[in-house]
Amino acid sequence: MTGGPSTLALLDAFMAADKRIIGADKEPPFQIGYSRFERVAKYPLEIAGEQPGAHFTVTCNPGRPPPFFRLQILFPAAVARLDFTDEYHVNSQREPLDGIGYSVRGPHYHSWPINRRFYKSISKPVELENAIPLPDCGRTFDAVLRWFCQDNKIESLPANHQIALPMRKSLFD
């Protein structure tokens, strides 16, 4: 698919649709991520009984002091991301109509609405340039996970869901 209105219309429709995480009732399928210290669990997303190739991911580094994690929606590249980190992020591509500050420090959220203008093609990943400070949605992994799901129209997780951060196994994890 090439860029323009059709890409934005497709992504807008995807983000507006009610979604469900497949596999939330099972132990997270963590794999080694970008570095040998990073762990990533990837779950398919379902819309109206169909799996359109979208995923929800949880990324963490069990060796970092908790909580430290990222939540993402991929379709196929990132369209929304929450960084629960101590990082400093500069909104270098912001414009006055974005209504966001120059930078954020600490937990922040790269939402679809403030990043949609960067998408030209669904097949070409873009950087999520803009972020806002994470709203007061709690400080535990489960509380932040539930807020992220709600904000992105992902079906509420049952009380016994299994999505969790991995435990540190040794001093050298």
C-alpha positions in Angstrom: 0.0 0.0 0.0 1.3 3.4 -0.8 0.9 6.6 1.3 -1.6 9.2 1.6 -5.2 9.2 2.8 -5.7 5.5 2.3 -2.9 4.6 4.7 -4.2 7.0 7.4 -7.8 5.8 6.8 -6.7 2.2 7.3 -4.7 3.1 10.5 -7.4 5.3 11.8 -10.0 2.5 11.3 -7.6 0.0 13.0 -7.0 2.2 16.0 -10.7 3.0 16.4 -11.7 -0.7 16.2 -12.3 -2.7 19.4 -9.3 -5.1 19.7 -8.5 -8.2 21.8 -5.2 -9.6 22.9 -4.8 -13.2 22.0 -3.0 -15.3 24.6 -3.4 -13.0 27.6 -4.5 -16.0 29.6 -1.1 -17.8 29.1 2.4 -17.2 30.5 4.1 -14.5 28.5 6.1 -15.8 25.5 9.3 -13.8 26.3 12.1 -13.9 23.7 15.4 -12.2 23.6 15.0 -8.7 22.2 17.3 -6.1 20.7 20.0 -6.8 23.2 20.8 -10.0 25.1 19.4 -8.3 28.2 16.1 -7.2 26.7 13.0 -9.5 26.7 10.0 -9.1 24.4 6.6 -10.8 24.6 4.5 -10.5 21.4 0.8 -11.2 21.3 -1.5 -11.2 18.3 -4.4 -8.7 18.3 -7.8 -9.7 17.1 -10.5 -7.5 15.6 -14.1 -8.9 15.2 -12.7 -12.5 15.2 -10.0 -11.7 12.6 -6.3 -11.3 13.1 -5.1 -8.5 10.7 -1.4 -9.0 11.4 -1.3 -6.6 14.3 0.5 -7.3 17.6 0.7 -6.0 21.2 4.2 -6.2 22.7 5.7 -6.0 26.2 9.4 -5.2 26.2 11.6 -5.0 29.4 15.0 -5.6 30.8 14.7 -7.7 33.9 18.1 -6.5 35.1 16.9 -2.9 35.4 15.3 -1.7 38.6 11.5 -2.2 38.2 9.3 -1.0 36.9 11.0 -0.5 33.5 9.0 -1.5 30.4 7.5 -0.6 27.1 4.1 -1.4 25.7 3.5 -1.2 21.9 0.9 -1.7 19.2 2.4 -2.9 16.0 0.5 -2.8 12.6 3.0 -3.9 11.2 5.3 -1.2 12.7 4.7 0.8 15.9 1.6 3.0 15.9 1.5 3.6 19.7 4.0 3.1 22.4 4.2 3.7 26.1 7.7 4.0 27.6 7.7 3.4 31.4 11.3 4.5 31.8 13.4 7.2 33.3 14.4 8.5 29.8 14.4 12.0 28.5 12.6 12.4 25.2 12.7 15.5 22.9 9.7 16.2 20.7 12.0 17.5 17.9 9.3 17.2 15.2 6.5 18.9 17.1 4.4 21.6 15.6 2.1 24.2 17.4 -1.0 22.3 16.5 0.3 19.1 18.2 -0.3 20.8 21.5 2.7 19.1 23.2 5.7 20.4 25.1 9.3 20.5 23.9 10.3 17.4 25.9 9.3 14.9 28.5 11.3 13.1 31.2 10.3 9.8 32.7 7.3 7.7 31.8 5.8 8.9 28.5 3.3 8.0 25.9 3.6 8.1 22.1 -0.1 8.0 21.2 -1.5 7.5 17.7 -3.3 10.9 17.6 -0.1 12.9 18.2 2.0 10.7 15.8 -0.4 9.9 12.9 0.9 12.7 10.7 4.2 10.9 10.4 2.7 7.9 8.5 3.0 7.8 4.8 2.9 4.1 4.1 1.8 1.1 6.3 4.8 -0.9 5.0 7.4 1.8 5.9 8.1 2.1 9.7 8.3 5.6 11.1 9.7 6.9 14.3 7.1 7.8 16.9 8.4 11.4 17.2 5.9 12.9 19.6 5.3 12.0 23.2 3.4 13.3 26.2 4.0 12.6 29.9 2.2 9.5 31.0 -1.1 10.6 32.6 -1.7 9.6 36.3 -2.8 6.0 35.6 -1.0 4.3 38.4 2.6 3.1 38.9 2.2 -0.7 38.8 2.7 -2.7 35.7 -0.9 -4.0 35.8 -2.4 -0.5 36.3 -0.4 1.0 33.4 -1.1 -2.0 31.2 -4.9 -1.7 31.8 -4.8 2.1 31.1 -2.8 1.5 27.8 -5.3 -1.1 26.7 -8.3 1.1 27.5 -6.8 4.1 25.7 -6.1 2.0 22.6 -9.5 0.2 22.5 -8.1 -3.1 23.6 -10.7 -5.2 25.4 -10.4 -5.1 29.2 -8.2 -7.8 30.6 -9.7 -10.3 33.0 -8.5 -10.3 36.6 -6.6 -13.5 36.1 -4.7 -12.5 32.9 -1.1 -13.7 32.7 0.6 -10.7 31.1 3.4 -9.7 33.5 7.0 -8.7 33.5 9.6 -11.6 33.9 11.2 -12.0 37.2 15.0 -11.5 37.5 16.6 -14.9 37.7 20.1 -14.0 38.8 22.5 -11.1 39.4 23.6 -11.4 35.7 20.2 -11.4 33.9 
